């Protein structure tokens, strides 16, 4: 009889693991508390406007291509990807507008023409970013860095000989400032630390790997939006034979002598050979394992959560040619913004604003002549703040900033509004304190303290998803599912 595997949560990590394990011949059962798949990568439709609820960008498309290849399927039969150009459009308070192109030559011409930077500074930065990727990706992204096979690999030996080149001793900001002199470009590349909920003035410069993967081979959006990735992975998992149960809330992971043996649901016990939690790691330890007192659980509970976010979903009664699919309106003082996020734990008084408009590429996402705006600002994780007051203030600030940038009264263009707060994020996705990316990466050892994909203290318990190794973001979450499925394949040979 094939080994029976339970997966808690139909997020992208859980779907990735389910697809591969079912393809390998395991008896896979995936339980999702919601009536839909995707976790943070879900969607909603209102008044003929479609919105991606969370992630808005796909990088490293070869990761999702590899998932389908591993399952002997062709991605193009499930999903159509469109390349985004420019990658992002940046707006500054002094009126400067910079288009960030995936073509580095075109991008370098853009910043040379609009700022004080030379063309060479951008090319040198991307060469530096590429080196970090080449030295760390095989160890920290595609594999488990704590596995002996990884530790003693050729890639690890090569990295050890060039350890200084991964730049872990400087901060993101300090490293970026060594390549650029123009404050606008420094701010542009400091921003990438926020991709995993971190502070560029504290996070290690190793995170400067992120620009390389966004521009090489570029950034993509599926036809139909990010939620089509969720649908594609769900269809793949089910085609491979995984059994998916929606509206199925797991109440507890059953243990026997510190071995995970099953799940409790609706006062019924279901037994399995292995359990994978695609739920938040802290939620798993605190709720599903009933605050089990292991070193692993205690250690993880003490780690600082990542940023959260405040999102306004707006149906807009106009098309704005001034905007692209992805847009950033920067704050005037980036250092102050992050001090307020991390030290005061408030939504910044002058936040950087991200505007994602999927209808720019997928016209069916909004009625003709309208646009679907996903407007987000970084927010601190929930620490008992007066969110009602903070959201009211932030909304006024956001509307004022966008209106000044576009020279029009944006509030008069809003047909309807939905809001996602840190509290909502925790309630809907079980993310601890509303943190989007699990733990913060604001320490030099962040890559090593993130939860391992295999529990050290509870046998037959595994983890995947954004709060486990290798971290948040669509490609990394899919990779977490790959790493887990490879572990189980090894631990439970036929």
N, C-alpha and C positions, 0 to 999 in steps of 0.2 A: 504494500500500500504506500502511496506517495505521502511524504511528510506534509502535515497540515499547518499552514502558516496563516496567522491573523495579522491584519494591518489595521491600525486605528487611524482613521482620517484619510479622506480622498483628495488631499492636496496634491500638488504636482510631484512631491517626493514620494508619497504613498502610491500614486498611480505609476510612477517610474519603476518602483520596486515590484509592484504587482505585475506589471507587464513582463518584466524579465523573469521573475520567479515562476509565473504561470508558463512562460515559454520554456523554461528549464524543466518543467514537468511537476512542479509543486502544486499542491491543492491549496489555492489561495482564496482567502475570504477577507474582503475589505469592508470595514464598517464606517459609515459616515453619519454624523449626528444630524447634519442638515439634509434638506431634500434635494440638494444639488452638489456637484463636485467642484473642486478647485480651491477651497479654502479662501485665501486672500485673492487668488486668481479667479474670482467669480465675476458675474455681471448682473446688471438689472436693466429693465426696459420700462420707460415711463413716457406716456404721451408720444409714442413713436420715436423716442430718443433712446439709443442703446449706449450704456456706459460700462467700460471695464471698471471693476470696483477697486482693484489694487494695482498690480504691476502694469506697466504701460510700454515696456520696451523689451525686445529680445536681442541679446548679444550672444556671441559664441554659438551660432546656429548649428555648427558641427556637432555640438553636444546632443541636441535633439535628433539630428540626423543619425548619429551613432546609436541612439536608443532604438530607433526603428530598424536599423540595419542588424543590430544584435538580435532582434526578434524576427529576422528574415522578412521584413516588410519595407516598403518604399514610402518615405515621408510624404512624397508628392501625392500619394493616393489618399492621404488623410488631411493634408494641410498645404496651403499655398502661402509662401512668404514674400513680402514686398520689402525692398530695401528703402530705408528712409534717407532722404537727401534734401536739405542738410540734416545732419544728426540732431542739431538743436540750434535755436535762434536765441541769442543772448541780448538782453536790454539792460542798459546802465542808466543811472540817474541823470548823467550829463547829456543824454541823448544818443550816445554811441550804441550802435547795433552791430553785433558780430555774428556772422553765420559760420557755424562750425561744420565744415565739410569732411566727409570720410576720406576724400582724396587729400592726402597730407600736403601736396604741393599747392592745391587750391586753397586749403585752409591756411597755409603759411603766407600765401599772397594776401589773403583777407586780413590777417592780423598785422602784417607789415604795412598795409595800406591804411588801416584804421587805428593803429596804436604805434608805440615807439619801438616795438619789438622787431628784431631782424627775422628773416625767413629761417635762418639756421637755428635759432633758439628753439623753435617748435620741433624741427627735425631732430635736434639733439635730445630733446626731452622724450620724444617717442622712441628713439633708439635706446635710451636709458630704461624706459618703461618696458620695452621689448625684452631687455636683458633680465629684468626682474621676472617677467613671465616665463622665460625659458629656464630660469634657475629654480622656480618655485612651483610651476603648474603641475608637473608630474608628481611631485611629492605632496603638495598641500591642496590641490584641487581634484585631481583625478584618482587619488589613492588615499588610504589611511596613513597619515604621517607617523603613527605609532606602531604600525605593523612592521615586524622584523624584515619582511620581504622588501618593504619600501625603504627602511633604514639602511639596508645593506645593498641597495640598488646602485647602478652606475650613475643614475640621476642624482641620488643623494650624495654620492662621493664627489661628483662634479660641483654640486652646490656647496659642499663643505670646503672645497678648495677655493671657492670664490664667495665665501659667506658675506664679506663686506659689501658685495654688489647688490644684495637684496635690500640694503639700506634700512635696516631695522632700528638703528640707533638715532636717526633723525626723525623729526615729525614730518607729516605730509607737507605742511606749510613751509617748513625750513628747506626741504628738498626742492619743492616747486620754486621757491624764491631764489634758489641757486641757479636756476635755468632762465628765469625771466626777471625783467626789471619793471615792466609795466604792471601796475596794481590790478588792472582789469583782467589781464591774462593770468596772473597769480590767483585771483579770485575764481576765475573760470576753472582752473585745474584743482584748486583746493576743494571745490564742490564735490569732487568724486569720492571723497571720504564719506559723504552722506549716503552713498549708494549702499552701505551696510550699517547706516545709522551711527556714524562716528564723527568725532570732532577733528577737523584737519589740523588744529593747533595742538592736539594731544596724540592722535593716532600715528602709528609708525609709518614711515615713508614706503614701506613694502606695499602699502595699499595703492601706490602709484602704478601698480599693475593694471588697475581698472581702466584708465584711459586707453591703454593698448588694446584691450579686448573689446572696447566699445567702437574703436575706429578700425580695427582689423579683425575680421573682414568687413566691419560696418555694423550698423544697427538696423533691425528689421521689425516689421509689424505684420502679422498674418492678415490675409484677406478675411474680414469679418471680426477683426480685433483679437486681443490677447486671449479672450475666453475660448477662441477656437483651438488654442493649444491644449487647454483643459479638455475640451471635447475630443480632440485627437488622441490624447493619452487615455481617456476613458474608453474610447472605442477600441484602442489597441489592447488595453488590459482585458476587456471583455472578449475580444476576438481570440486572444490567447487562452481564454478559459477561466480567468479570474471571476469570482462571484462577488458582485458589488451590492451592498445593502444600504439603502438610503434611509433617513429618519431613524437611524439605529444608534442610540446613544450608549456608549460604553461607560459603565459606572465604576468599574474596578478591574484591575489586572490581578488575577488570582495567583498567589505565590504559595509554594510549598518548599520549605527549607531553602529559601532564597533562590528558588527556580521558578521562572514564569511558566505557568502551565495552562492558563486559560483566561477567559474574560467573563465578567458578570454583567448581564443586561436584563432589565425587567425581572429581577429576582431569579433569573435563570443562569446557570453556569455552562459555558461552552469551553471545551478543552482543545488545546493546540500544542504542536511541538515547538513552536517559536512564536514570539509576539514582536511585531514592529510597531513602535509608536511614531506616527507622523504628526502627533500633537506636540505642542510646545513642551520643551524638556521640563521646565519648572512645573507646568500643569500636570505632566505625567507623574512626577515625583510627589507633588503635593495632593493631587486629587485622585488620580488613578491608582497610586500606590499608597494612598492614605498617610502621607507625611512619613514615609518609611525613613528611619534614622540610619542611613548609611553614609560613609564618608563622601561618596559620590554625590548624594542628594544635598548634604550640608554644604559641600564646596560650591556646587552650582547655584544654590540659593543665595550665596553671598556675592556673586558676580553682578556687576552693574548692568542693568538692562540697557538696550539701545534706545535710540530716539523712537518716538511714535510719530503720528502725523495727524493733521486736521485737513479734511478734504471737503470741498464744496462741489457738488455735482450740479451744474447749471445747464438748463436748456436755454440757448441764446438765440434771440430773434434777429439774427443778422449773420452774414459771413464776413469775416475779417481777413482781407488779403495780406494785412501786415503780419499775420501770425502764421507759423508753420505747425506741423504736427506736434512738435515738442518745443516749448518756449520757457525761458527763464527770465524773470525780472529780478535783478539782484538788489540786495540791501546796500545801503551806503557804507555801513561799518560791519564787516564780516566778523571780526573778532568779538565785538559787542554782541552780535547775534548769537554766537556760540556760547559766550559767557552766560547769557540769559537762559539759553536752553539747558546748559549743564550745571551751572552754579545756582542760579536763581530758580531754575526749573519752571520757567514760564514761557508762553509763546512770545517770541521776540516782538518788541514794539515796532521794529522795522524789519519784517521777515522777508527772506528771499521767497519768491512766488514761482511755482511751477505750474504751467498750463499745458495740458495734454488734450489734443482735439483729434480723436480718431477719425472723425468724419472728413478730415482733410485727405485721408487716404482711402477711407471706406465711406463713400457718399451715402450709403444706405443707413448709416448710423444716426442720421438726423434728417428731418424733413427738408425738402428743397428750400434753400435760402436761410437755413438755420445751422447751428453748430452745437455739438455736445462738448461742453467744457468740463474737464476734470481739473480742479484748481486746488493745489496742495501747498501747505506750508509745514515745515518741520515743527514738531511739538515735543515737549519732554514726555517721558513715560509718566503714567499716572502715579502721583504721590500725594493724593488728597487735595489737589488744587480745586479752586472754585471754577470749574470748567464752564459753567453757564456764563459767568462774567468774562472769562478769557476769550471764549468763542465770540461773544458779542463784540468785544473790542477788536479782535483779530479780523472779523468780517468787515467792519467799517474800514480798517486799515487796508485790507486786501482790495476792496472795491475802489478806494481812493487811489491806491497805487496803480492799479490797472487802468483806471479812467484817465489818470495823468499820462500814462505811457501811450495809450491809444487815442488820447485827445477826444474822448467821448464819454458820456455818462453811461457806464456799464450797467448800473443797477436798473436803468430803464429798459435794458435789453434782456433781463432775466425773466423768462417765462415761468419757471418753477425752480425749486431748489431742494436738494437732499443733502444732508450733512453726515459725515463719518467722523467720529471723535475717538480719542484714545480709549474711552470707556466702551464705545461700540466695538472697537477692534478687539478688545479683550472678550467681550460677550459673544461676538460672532465667530471668532477664530481661536479662542482660548489662549491668546498670546498674553503672557505674563505681564501685567501692568500696562497692557496695550502696546508693548514694544514690538516693533515690526520685524526686527532682525535678530531676535533672541538677545544675546549679550552684546555689549558694546565692544568695539575693537580698539579702544583708546589706550591699550597697553602693548608693550613690546611682545608680550607672551600670548597675545590674544589668539593666535592661530593654534596654540597648544592647549589652551584652557577650555576651548569650546568643547561641548559634549561629544565624546567619541561615539561612533556609530554602533558600537557594541558595548553594553554595560559591563563595567568592571566588577560590579558587586552582585548583580542579579543574572544568573545564567539564563540563556535563551531569550534575553530581552535586548532588542535592537532599537536604534533611533534613526530617523531620517527627517528631512525638512529643514527650514531655514534656521531653526535654533540649534541644530546639530551640525557636525562637520559636513561639508566645508563652509557652510554659511548661507546667507540669504541671496535672493536674486534667482530668476528662473533657471539659468543654466546650472548654478551651483546646487539648487534644490533637486534638479533632475539627477545630477551627479551623486547626490547623497543617496538617492534610491539605487543607483548603480552599485555604489560601494557596499551598501547593505545587502543587496542581492548576491553580490560576489562573496560576501562573508558567509551568508547562509548556505550558499552552494558548496562552499568549502567545509563548513561545519556539519552539514547533513548530506554527505555524499550518497549517491544511489547505491 
